[in-house]
């Protein structure tokens, strides 16, 4: 899965926030595979999308990728 700069930025933001919350085992793979991490990530993406319309296309792309891999909520 090739990611754009903006997708990578959002992925890293979610990983950083989860690590600050004490989830030390989070990385790009667990972010998408673990139900708790993925739920947090999807919620974070939806919150950003509601506040910043210029990120909406990137967020929709990420959510579509999550859905296509069968990892949707």
C-alpha positions in Angstrom: 0.0 0.0 0.0 1.7 3.1 -1.3 1.0 6.1 0.9 1.1 9.8 0.0 3.0 12.3 2.1 -0.3 13.4 3.7 -1.4 9.8 4.5 2.0 9.2 6.1 1.6 12.3 8.1 -1.8 11.2 9.5 -0.6 7.7 10.2 2.4 9.1 12.1 0.1 11.5 14.0 -2.1 8.6 15.1 0.8 6.5 16.2 2.4 9.4 18.1 -0.9 10.1 19.9 -1.5 6.5 20.8 2.1 6.2 22.2 1.5 9.3 24.3 -1.6 7.5 25.7 0.7 4.6 26.8 0.2 2.2 23.9 3.9 1.4 23.3 3.4 -1.4 20.7 1.7 0.7 18.1 3.2 0.9 14.6 1.8 1.2 11.1 0.8 -2.4 11.0 -0.8 -2.6 14.4 -2.5 0.7 13.8 -4.5 -1.0 11.0 -4.7 -4.5 12.4 -5.5 -4.0 16.1 -9.2 -3.3 16.7 -8.6 -0.7 19.4 -5.9 1.2 17.5 -7.9 1.1 14.3 -11.0 2.4 16.1 -9.0 5.3 17.6 -7.5 6.0 14.1 -10.9 6.0 12.3 -12.4 8.3 15.0 -9.4 10.6 14.8 -9.7 10.8 11.0 -13.4 11.6 11.1 -12.8 14.3 13.6 -10.1 15.9 11.5 -12.3 15.6 8.4 -15.1 17.4 10.1 -12.8 20.3 11.2 -10.4 20.6 8.2 -12.0 20.2 4.8 -8.7 20.4 3.0 -7.8 17.0 4.5 -11.0 15.4 3.5 -9.8 13.7 0.2 -6.8 12.2 1.9 -8.9 10.9 4.8 -11.4 9.4 2.4 -8.6 7.6 0.7 -7.3 6.2 3.9 -10.7 5.1 5.1 -11.3 3.5 1.7 -8.0 1.6 1.9 -9.0 0.4 5.4 -12.3 -0.8 4.1 -10.8 -2.5 1.0 -8.5 -4.6 3.2 -11.4 -5.8 5.2 -10.4 -3.9 8.2 -13.3 -1.6 8.5 -15.3 -1.2 11.7 
